[in-house]
Amino acid sequence: MRKLSEMVLVTGGAGYIGAHVCIALLDAGLDVVVLDNLSNSNKASLERVQSICGRSLVFRHADIRHEEVICDVLRSCGVTAVIHLAGLKAVGDSNVRPLSYYENNVLGTMRLVSAMKRANVKTLVFSSSATVYGIPKYLPLDENHPLCPTNPYGRTKLVIEEMLKDLCGSDDDWRIANLRYFNPVGAHESGLVGEAPLGVPNNLLPFVAQVAIGRREKLQIWGNDYDTPDGTGVRDFIHVVDLASGHLSALRHLRQPGVLTVNLGTGNGSSVLDIVRTFEAASGRSVPYEVRERRAGDVAACYADPTFAMETLGWKSIRSLEQMCADHWRWQLQNPDGYLGSELPKVRERSKHLRRHG
């Protein structure tokens, strides 16, 4: 097993997934530097991360498209590995603004790896996506499934994966992991760190939570006539804390040159109505909904075969759908406005209690 790096750069580390990855790294004893342009995140998340872990990290307010800045951070902080999470991520938005997705995701990654090459930092964990598979030809989806993304966001992820393969083919010193996420949900068990979407949520669970707490009138369910047990779409929802631990496992096992591509999912499919009912039970609140016509491009079901992750990384998800909903509800209750108006003294007190009582 490869020894963990001493200093890890996390791009996009102030975001939803990034904050949880930082917790996993700090708790494992690694040092962390976060680079984030804060375009869709809040620096308050990192203050809470440090309170939870009882350790500090380094923050740099910068954009991954600025190669010289990245190169300086890599060298000055003594970075030896990078976890790359920064980028635009909304499927619907990518159909409206495809060039922004190619510029931020593809060009941004090119600038990042160019800076890494200059700084001789050649260990990279990349945040890819299950959207690279496109419409499932069979289920569950394993890593050998054909790749045919159906939207610009997914295509940017596939372009980056191919670029990283070519990079490894040109230089045997690179060690890269492509982690294909399924559907991250939930929040840290403390309720201090979670998903804080700006405006109308793009993802299902934050929307459900906002309906449950009364911020939104009702949930729209896009289609109930799919070939699934209850007619609604089925997806593989994975707890964000489990997802974060997958990054740590990947970093530990990047010992051979080349590219390692791994699904991070549970292997279980849950429908939209499963989420609604489970969230109602976790919150004790009603989640009213209305059924609308199917959206173009949506598929009936999509869930992972996580076997390879277990065989290769020794990793698997362990948190149930009930825990995902309970943790997200705790976050929603404690932070009705996300990180806005964050009261750090109270956060620190709750963090101390969490560390004492584990």
C-alpha positions as CSV (number, residue, x, y, z in Angstrom):
1,M,0.0,0.0,0.0
2,R,1.3,3.4,-1.0
3,K,2.2,5.8,1.8
4,L,-0.1,8.8,2.0
5,S,1.1,12.1,0.6
6,E,2.0,14.7,3.2
7,M,0.4,17.7,1.5
8,V,-2.7,17.4,-0.7
9,L,-4.1,20.2,-2.9
10,V,-7.9,20.0,-3.2
11,T,-9.3,22.1,-6.0
12,G,-12.9,23.1,-5.3
13,G,-12.3,22.1,-1.7
14,A,-14.8,24.7,-0.3
15,G,-17.7,23.0,-2.2
16,Y,-20.1,20.3,-1.0
17,I,-18.0,17.3,-1.9
18,G,-14.8,19.1,-1.4
19,A,-15.5,20.0,2.2
20,H,-16.2,16.4,3.1
21,V,-13.0,15.3,1.2
22,C,-11.0,17.8,3.3
23,I,-12.5,16.3,6.5
24,A,-11.5,12.8,5.4
25,L,-7.9,13.9,4.6
26,L,-7.4,15.9,7.8
27,D,-8.8,13.1,9.9
28,A,-6.3,10.8,8.2
29,G,-3.4,13.0,9.3
30,L,-2.7,14.6,6.0
31,D,-2.1,18.3,5.5
32,V,-4.4,20.1,3.1
33,V,-4.3,23.2,0.9
34,V,-7.6,24.2,-0.8
35,L,-7.8,26.2,-4.0
36,D,-11.3,27.5,-4.8
37,N,-12.7,30.5,-6.7
38,L,-15.8,30.5,-4.5
39,S,-18.1,30.8,-7.6
40,N,-20.4,28.2,-6.2
41,S,-19.2,27.7,-2.6
42,N,-18.6,29.5,0.6
43,K,-15.4,29.9,2.6
44,A,-17.4,29.3,5.8
45,S,-17.5,25.6,4.9
46,L,-13.7,25.5,5.5
47,E,-14.0,27.2,8.8
48,R,-16.4,24.5,9.9
49,V,-14.2,21.7,8.4
50,Q,-11.3,23.0,10.6
51,S,-13.5,23.1,13.7
52,I,-14.8,19.6,13.1
53,C,-11.3,18.2,12.7
54,G,-9.5,20.3,15.2
55,R,-6.8,21.0,12.6
56,S,-6.1,23.9,10.2
57,L,-5.7,23.9,6.4
58,V,-4.4,26.4,3.9
59,F,-6.8,28.3,1.6
60,R,-6.0,30.0,-1.7
61,H,-8.7,32.0,-3.4
62,A,-7.9,31.3,-7.0
63,D,-9.1,29.7,-10.3
64,I,-7.8,26.5,-11.8
65,R,-7.5,28.3,-15.2
66,H,-4.7,30.4,-13.8
67,E,-1.7,28.1,-14.4
68,E,0.9,30.4,-12.9
69,V,-1.0,30.7,-9.6
70,I,-1.5,27.0,-9.4
71,C,2.2,26.4,-10.0
72,D,3.1,28.8,-7.3
73,V,0.7,27.1,-4.8
74,L,2.1,23.6,-5.7
75,R,5.7,24.7,-5.1
76,S,5.3,27.0,-2.2
77,C,3.1,24.6,-0.2
78,G,5.1,21.5,-1.0
79,V,2.2,19.7,-2.6
80,T,2.7,16.0,-3.5
81,A,-0.7,15.0,-4.7
82,V,-3.9,16.7,-6.1
83,I,-7.6,15.9,-5.7
84,H,-9.3,17.7,-8.5
85,L,-13.0,18.6,-7.8
86,A,-13.2,22.1,-9.2
87,G,-15.6,22.6,-12.2
88,L,-19.1,23.3,-13.3
89,K,-21.5,20.4,-12.7
90,A,-25.1,21.0,-13.6
91,V,-26.4,18.9,-16.4
92,G,-29.3,21.2,-17.4
93,D,-27.1,24.3,-17.2
94,S,-24.5,22.6,-19.4
95,N,-27.1,22.4,-22.3
96,V,-27.6,26.1,-22.0
97,R,-23.9,27.2,-21.5
98,P,-21.8,24.4,-23.1
99,L,-18.8,26.7,-23.8
100,S,-18.6,27.7,-20.2
101,Y,-18.4,24.0,-19.3
102,Y,-15.6,23.3,-21.8
103,E,-13.7,26.3,-20.6
104,N,-14.0,25.6,-16.9
105,N,-13.8,21.9,-16.9
106,V,-11.6,20.9,-19.8
107,L,-9.4,24.0,-20.1
108,G,-9.2,24.3,-16.4
109,T,-8.0,20.8,-16.0
110,M,-5.4,21.3,-18.8
111,R,-4.0,24.3,-16.9
112,L,-4.0,22.3,-13.7
113,V,-2.1,19.3,-15.0
114,S,0.3,21.6,-16.9
115,A,1.1,23.3,-13.6
116,M,1.5,19.9,-11.9
117,K,3.9,18.8,-14.6
118,R,6.0,21.9,-14.2
119,A,6.0,21.4,-10.4
120,N,6.8,17.7,-10.8
121,V,3.6,16.7,-8.9
122,K,2.2,13.6,-10.8
123,T,-0.3,12.0,-8.5
124,L,-3.9,13.0,-9.3
125,V,-7.4,11.9,-8.1
126,F,-9.9,13.3,-10.6
127,S,-13.6,13.8,-9.9
128,S,-15.4,12.2,-12.9
129,S,-19.0,11.2,-13.2
130,A,-21.3,8.4,-14.1
131,T,-22.8,10.7,-16.7
132,V,-19.9,9.4,-19.0
133,Y,-21.9,6.2,-19.5
134,G,-24.9,7.9,-21.0
135,I,-28.1,5.8,-21.5
136,P,-27.5,2.4,-19.8
137,K,-27.2,-0.5,-22.1
138,Y,-27.3,-2.9,-19.1
139,L,-27.4,-2.6,-15.3
140,P,-25.7,-2.4,-13.0
141,L,-23.1,-0.2,-14.7
142,D,-19.6,-1.5,-14.5
143,E,-16.4,0.3,-15.6
144,N,-16.4,-1.5,-18.9
145,H,-19.8,-0.2,-20.0
146,P,-19.7,1.8,-23.2
147,L,-19.1,5.5,-22.8
148,C,-21.6,7.8,-24.5
149,P,-22.6,10.9,-22.5
150,T,-25.7,12.7,-23.6
151,N,-25.0,16.2,-22.4
152,P,-22.1,18.7,-22.5
153,Y,-21.3,18.2,-18.8
154,G,-20.8,14.5,-19.2
155,R,-18.8,15.1,-22.4
156,T,-16.4,17.4,-20.6
157,K,-15.8,14.6,-18.0
158,L,-15.1,12.1,-20.8
159,V,-12.8,14.5,-22.7
160,I,-10.8,15.0,-19.4
161,E,-10.6,11.2,-18.8
162,E,-9.2,10.6,-22.3
163,M,-6.8,13.5,-21.9
164,L,-5.5,12.1,-18.6
165,K,-5.0,8.7,-20.3
166,D,-3.0,10.3,-23.1
167,L,-0.9,12.1,-20.5
168,C,-0.1,8.9,-18.7
169,G,0.8,7.3,-22.1
170,S,3.3,10.1,-22.6
171,D,4.9,9.9,-19.2
172,D,5.2,6.8,-17.0
173,D,5.6,8.8,-13.8
174,W,1.9,9.8,-13.7
175,R,-0.5,8.1,-11.2
176,I,-4.1,9.0,-11.8
177,A,-7.4,7.8,-10.5
178,N,-10.7,8.7,-12.3
179,L,-13.5,8.4,-9.8
180,R,-16.9,8.1,-11.5
181,Y,-19.4,9.4,-9.0
182,F,-23.1,8.4,-8.9
183,N,-25.4,10.6,-6.9
184,P,-23.9,12.2,-3.7
185,V,-26.4,13.1,-1.0
186,G,-26.4,13.6,2.8
187,A,-24.2,15.7,5.0
188,H,-21.6,15.4,7.8
189,E,-23.2,13.8,10.9
190,S,-22.5,16.9,12.9
191,G,-24.9,18.9,10.8
192,L,-22.1,21.5,10.3
193,V,-21.2,20.8,6.7
194,G,-23.6,19.9,3.9
195,E,-25.0,20.9,0.5
196,A,-25.9,24.6,0.2
197,P,-27.2,25.2,-3.4
198,L,-27.4,28.7,-4.6
199,G,-30.9,29.4,-6.0
200,V,-33.1,26.6,-7.0
201,P,-31.5,23.2,-6.2
202,N,-30.3,21.1,-9.2
203,N,-30.3,17.9,-7.2
204,L,-33.2,15.9,-5.8
205,L,-32.5,15.7,-2.0
206,P,-31.8,19.5,-1.4
207,F,-35.1,20.2,-3.2
208,V,-37.0,17.6,-1.1
209,A,-35.4,19.1,2.1
210,Q,-36.5,22.6,1.2
211,V,-40.1,21.4,0.6
212,A,-40.0,19.6,4.0
213,I,-38.9,22.7,5.8
214,G,-41.4,24.9,4.0
215,R,-39.1,26.9,1.7
216,R,-40.8,25.5,-1.4
217,E,-44.4,24.5,-1.9
218,K,-44.0,21.1,-3.5
219,L,-41.6,18.8,-5.4
220,Q,-42.0,18.2,-9.1
221,I,-41.5,14.5,-10.1
222,W,-40.6,14.3,-13.7
223,G,-42.5,11.2,-14.9
224,N,-44.1,8.3,-13.1
225,D,-44.5,5.9,-16.1
226,Y,-41.0,4.5,-16.3
227,D,-40.4,0.8,-16.2
228,T,-39.4,0.8,-12.6
229,P,-41.1,-0.6,-9.4
230,D,-43.1,2.5,-8.7
231,G,-42.9,4.3,-12.1
232,T,-40.5,7.0,-11.0
233,G,-36.8,7.3,-12.0
234,V,-34.3,5.1,-10.1
235,R,-30.8,6.3,-9.2
236,D,-27.8,5.3,-7.1
237,F,-27.6,7.6,-4.1
238,I,-24.4,7.5,-2.1
239,H,-23.6,9.3,1.2
240,V,-21.2,12.1,0.6
241,V,-19.1,10.9,3.6
242,D,-18.7,7.5,1.9
243,L,-17.8,9.2,-1.3
244,A,-15.2,11.3,0.5
245,S,-13.6,8.1,2.0
246,G,-13.4,6.8,-1.6
247,H,-11.0,9.6,-2.5
248,L,-8.8,8.7,0.5
249,S,-8.8,5.1,-0.5
250,A,-7.8,6.0,-4.1
251,L,-5.0,8.2,-2.8
252,R,-3.7,5.3,-0.7
253,H,-3.7,2.9,-3.6
254,L,-2.2,5.0,-6.3
255,R,1.1,3.1,-6.3
256,Q,1.4,1.9,-9.9
257,P,1.9,4.3,-12.9
258,G,-1.1,4.7,-15.1
259,V,-4.8,5.4,-14.9
260,L,-7.2,3.7,-12.4
261,T,-10.9,4.1,-13.2
262,V,-13.4,3.3,-10.5
263,N,-17.1,3.6,-9.9
264,L,-18.1,5.2,-6.6
265,G,-21.7,4.1,-5.9
266,T,-23.7,1.8,-3.6
267,G,-24.9,-0.7,-6.2
268,N,-28.5,-0.1,-5.0
269,G,-31.1,1.8,-6.9
270,S,-33.6,4.0,-5.1
271,S,-36.6,5.7,-6.8
272,V,-37.7,9.3,-6.4
273,L,-40.7,8.1,-4.3
274,D,-38.3,6.0,-2.2
275,I,-36.4,9.3,-1.4
276,V,-39.7,11.1,-0.6
277,R,-41.0,8.4,1.7
278,T,-37.6,8.0,3.5
279,F,-37.2,11.7,3.9
280,E,-40.7,12.0,5.3
281,A,-39.8,9.4,7.9
282,A,-36.5,11.0,8.8
283,S,-37.9,14.5,9.1
284,G,-41.4,13.8,10.4
285,R,-42.6,16.3,7.8
286,S,-44.8,15.9,4.7
287,V,-43.2,16.3,1.3
288,P,-46.1,17.2,-1.1
289,Y,-45.4,16.6,-4.8
290,E,-46.9,16.7,-8.2
291,V,-46.1,14.5,-11.2
292,R,-45.1,16.3,-14.4
293,E,-44.2,14.9,-17.8
294,R,-40.8,13.2,-18.3
295,R,-37.9,15.5,-19.0
296,A,-36.0,14.9,-22.3
297,G,-32.8,12.9,-21.7
298,D,-33.8,11.3,-18.4
299,V,-33.4,7.6,-18.1
300,A,-35.5,5.1,-16.2
301,A,-32.8,3.7,-14.0
302,C,-29.0,4.1,-13.4
303,Y,-27.0,2.5,-10.7
304,A,-23.4,1.2,-10.2
305,D,-21.7,-2.1,-10.0
306,P,-19.2,-1.2,-7.2
307,T,-17.4,-4.5,-7.3
308,F,-14.2,-3.2,-8.8
309,A,-13.9,-0.5,-6.1
310,M,-14.0,-3.1,-3.4
311,E,-11.6,-5.4,-5.2
312,T,-9.1,-2.7,-6.0
313,L,-9.4,-0.1,-3.3
314,G,-10.9,-2.1,-0.5
315,W,-13.7,0.5,-0.4
316,K,-17.4,0.3,-0.2
317,S,-20.3,2.5,0.8
318,I,-21.6,1.7,4.3
319,R,-24.3,4.3,5.0
320,S,-28.0,3.6,4.3
321,L,-30.6,5.7,2.6
322,E,-32.2,6.3,6.0
323,Q,-28.9,7.8,7.2
324,M,-28.5,9.9,4.1
325,C,-31.9,11.4,4.6
326,A,-31.5,11.8,8.4
327,D,-28.1,13.5,8.0
328,H,-29.4,15.8,5.3
329,W,-32.4,16.8,7.4
330,R,-30.1,17.6,10.4
331,W,-28.0,19.9,8.2
332,Q,-31.2,21.5,6.8
333,L,-32.6,22.2,10.2
334,Q,-29.4,23.6,11.6
335,N,-28.6,25.7,8.5
336,P,-31.9,26.9,6.9
337,D,-29.9,29.4,4.9
338,G,-26.9,27.3,4.2
339,Y,-23.6,28.9,5.2
340,L,-25.1,32.4,5.2
341,G,-25.0,34.1,8.6
342,S,-22.7,31.3,9.9
343,E,-22.1,31.7,13.6
344,L,-18.6,30.2,14.1
345,P,-18.6,30.3,17.9
346,K,-21.7,28.0,18.0
347,V,-20.1,25.9,15.3
348,R,-17.0,25.4,17.3
349,E,-18.9,24.4,20.4
350,R,-20.9,21.8,18.5
351,S,-17.6,20.6,17.0
352,K,-16.0,20.2,20.4
353,H,-19.0,18.2,21.6
354,L,-18.8,16.0,18.5
355,R,-15.1,15.2,19.1
356,R,-15.7,14.5,22.8
357,H,-18.6,12.1,22.2
358,G,-17.5,10.8,18.8
